[in-house]
Amino acid sequence: MFRDLTPNVRLLILINVGMFLAKSFLPDEYLSLHYFGAKDFYPFQLVTYMFVHGSFFHLLGNMFGLYMFGSLLERIWGAQRFLFFYFFCGIGAGVLYVGIQHFVDFADIRRATELVLSNPSSFNLMDYAQHYAVIGSPQGVALNIEWVHANYDEFINRSILGGASGSIFGILMAFGYLFPNSEMFLFPLPIPIKAKYFVSFYGLYELYQGIQQYEGDNVAHFAHIGGMIFAVILLKFWGTKRNNFY
């Protein structure tokens, strides 16, 4: 089974599995993707985050998707183009995710921080601490401008992204785009579903979940959406026509 994989798909699986097994020896905090304004952000994280998985099942799900669809695309495109597609979708997913953080997730605390820094009265400092404090105990910390800066830096630095999901969703999008009428069986449904419908429904589901932002949901839905969007952009740029394939 493993011998039937194409070279780059096999290599990517081996690297992902190897890095997961070596988690105890690797600085996941620095390899995962941080918000671009965070103190621990480095540009190389846009690549390294794709190889950091938080749990065995996170790794298993992504590697299963790569195993199922990756080799077919590599055989069609060739090794170099497939690898470019993989990283293009992964990096694009990270960029979109960080963009959503900037304009949505961190918008409130950024505005609140700017407000309290412009008028650091005792009332504003206490109100800010009640809503956004993440370091220490507000009762035991001097509430001043220095504390506000430190708290904001820690707040935005805590959010990290890891995993190959953006690339895998890009691969899934490419499969649905190139083979729209291929039928897939999805457990536990007893009937086949065409790839174009599966990919469409899955994308809409991810968009819905990302917008809802349910409490306790730590899935990076917009990174998944980003992988799909950048997959379509690259496929369009390559001028790939659907009728070139089954």
C-alpha positions in Angstrom: 0.0 0.0 0.0 2.7 2.5 1.0 4.8 1.5 -2.0 2.0 2.6 -4.3 2.4 6.2 -3.2 4.1 8.7 -5.4 7.5 10.1 -4.2 6.4 13.5 -2.9 3.3 12.1 -1.2 5.4 9.5 0.5 8.0 12.0 1.6 5.4 14.4 3.0 3.8 11.7 5.0 7.1 10.5 6.4 8.1 14.1 7.4 4.8 14.7 9.1 4.9 11.4 11.0 8.5 11.9 11.9 7.9 15.4 13.2 5.0 14.2 15.2 7.0 11.4 16.8 9.8 13.9 17.6 7.4 16.4 19.2 9.2 16.1 22.6 12.4 17.3 21.0 11.0 20.0 18.7 10.0 23.6 19.6 6.4 23.4 18.5 5.8 26.9 19.8 8.2 28.4 17.3 7.4 26.1 14.4 3.6 26.8 14.7 2.2 29.9 13.0 1.7 32.9 15.2 -0.2 36.1 14.4 2.1 38.4 12.4 2.0 41.0 15.1 3.0 38.5 17.9 6.4 38.6 19.5 7.0 34.9 18.5 6.1 35.3 14.9 8.7 34.4 12.3 8.1 34.3 8.5 9.4 30.7 8.2 6.4 29.6 10.3 4.2 29.9 7.2 6.0 26.8 6.0 6.9 24.9 9.2 3.4 25.1 10.7 2.2 22.7 8.1 4.2 19.9 9.7 3.1 20.5 13.3 0.1 18.5 14.5 -1.5 18.7 17.9 -2.7 15.2 18.2 -2.5 11.7 16.7 -6.0 12.0 15.2 -5.2 15.4 13.7 -2.2 13.9 12.0 -4.2 10.8 11.0 -7.0 12.8 9.3 -4.6 14.9 7.3 -2.3 12.1 6.2 -5.4 10.0 5.2 -6.5 12.8 3.0 -3.0 13.1 1.5 -2.9 9.4 1.0 -6.3 9.2 -0.7 -6.0 12.1 -3.1 -2.4 13.3 -3.3 -0.8 10.6 -5.4 -3.4 10.9 -8.1 -2.7 14.6 -8.5 1.1 14.1 -8.4 0.8 11.6 -11.2 -1.2 14.1 -13.3 0.9 17.2 -12.6 4.3 15.7 -11.9 6.3 15.9 -8.8 7.5 19.5 -9.0 4.0 21.0 -9.8 2.3 18.9 -7.1 4.8 20.0 -4.5 4.4 23.7 -5.5 0.6 23.3 -5.2 0.9 21.7 -1.8 2.9 24.5 -0.3 1.0 27.2 -2.2 -2.3 26.1 -0.6 -0.7 25.6 2.8 0.9 29.1 2.8 -2.2 30.6 1.4 -4.3 29.0 4.2 -1.9 30.4 6.8 -2.1 33.9 5.2 -5.9 33.9 5.2 -6.1 32.6 8.8 -3.8 35.4 10.0 -5.8 37.9 8.0 -9.0 36.8 9.7 -7.2 37.1 13.1 -6.2 40.7 12.3 -9.5 41.9 11.0 -11.9 39.8 13.1 -10.5 37.9 16.0 -8.2 40.5 17.4 -10.1 43.6 16.3 -11.9 44.1 19.6 -8.8 43.8 21.8 -6.8 46.0 19.4 -9.4 48.8 19.6 -9.7 48.4 23.4 -6.0 48.6 23.8 -5.7 51.7 21.7 -8.5 53.3 23.7 -7.1 52.6 27.1 -3.6 53.7 26.0 -5.0 57.0 24.8 -6.8 57.5 28.2 -5.2 55.3 30.9 -7.6 56.3 33.7 -8.1 54.0 36.6 -11.6 53.2 35.4 -10.5 52.4 31.8 -7.6 50.2 33.1 -9.9 48.2 35.4 -12.5 47.8 32.7 -9.8 46.6 30.2 -8.5 44.2 32.8 -11.9 42.7 33.5 -12.4 41.9 29.8 -9.0 41.1 28.4 -6.6 40.3 31.2 -4.5 37.1 30.4 -1.4 37.7 32.5 -1.3 37.5 36.2 -4.1 38.5 38.5 -5.4 42.0 37.9 -5.6 42.5 41.7 -1.9 41.7 42.1 -0.5 43.5 39.1 0.0 47.2 38.8 -2.5 48.4 36.2 -0.6 50.8 34.1 0.5 51.4 30.5 3.3 48.9 30.8 0.9 46.2 31.9 -1.5 46.9 29.1 1.3 46.5 26.5 2.5 43.3 28.1 -1.0 41.9 28.3 -1.8 42.7 24.7 1.5 41.1 23.6 0.7 37.9 25.5 -3.0 37.9 24.3 -2.1 37.9 20.6 0.9 35.6 21.1 -1.1 32.7 22.6 -3.0 32.0 19.3 -1.1 29.5 17.2 -1.9 27.4 14.1 -0.5 24.0 13.2 -1.2 21.2 10.8 -1.4 20.4 7.1 -5.1 20.9 6.8 -4.9 23.9 4.5 -2.8 21.9 2.0 -5.1 18.9 2.3 -8.2 21.0 1.7 -6.5 22.4 -1.3 -5.9 18.9 -2.6 -9.5 17.9 -1.9 -10.6 21.0 -3.8 -8.4 20.1 -6.7 -9.8 16.6 -6.8 -13.4 17.9 -6.9 -12.5 20.5 -9.5 -10.7 18.1 -11.8 -12.9 15.0 -11.2 -16.3 16.6 -10.4 -18.3 13.5 -11.4 -16.2 10.9 -9.6 -18.3 9.1 -7.0 -17.3 8.8 -3.4 -18.6 6.7 -0.5 -18.7 8.5 2.8 -19.1 6.4 6.0 -21.8 5.8 7.2 -23.9 6.9 4.1 -24.8 3.8 2.0 -25.0 5.8 -1.3 -22.3 7.4 -3.4 -22.0 11.2 -3.7 -20.2 13.0 -6.6 -17.0 14.8 -5.7 -18.3 18.2 -6.8 -21.2 18.0 -4.3 -19.0 16.6 -1.5 -16.4 19.4 -1.9 -19.1 22.1 -2.2 -21.0 20.9 0.9 -17.8 20.5 2.9 -16.6 24.0 2.0 -20.0 25.5 3.0 -19.8 23.6 6.3 -16.4 25.0 7.0 -17.5 28.5 6.2 -20.6 28.1 8.5 -18.5 26.8 11.3 -15.9 29.5 10.9 -18.5 32.2 11.0 -20.4 30.8 14.0 -17.2 30.4 16.1 -18.7 28.1 18.7 -17.2 28.2 22.1 -14.6 25.4 22.6 -14.2 24.9 18.8 -10.4 25.0 18.3 -10.6 24.0 14.6 -9.1 26.5 12.2 -12.0 26.5 9.8 -10.8 29.6 7.9 -7.5 27.9 7.2 -9.4 25.1 5.6 -11.3 27.6 3.5 -8.1 29.4 2.7 -6.6 26.1 1.3 -9.6 25.7 -1.0 -9.6 29.3 -2.2 -5.9 29.2 -3.0 -6.3 25.9 -4.8 -8.9 27.4 -7.1 -6.7 30.5 -7.7 -3.8 28.3 -8.7 -5.9 26.0 -10.9 -7.3 29.0 -12.7 -3.8 30.5 -13.1 -2.6 27.2 -14.6 -5.4 27.4 -17.0 -6.6 23.9 -16.1 -9.8 22.9 -17.9 -12.2 20.5 -16.2 -12.9 18.7 -19.5 -9.3 17.7 -19.7 -10.0 15.1 -17.1 -12.8 12.6 -16.2 
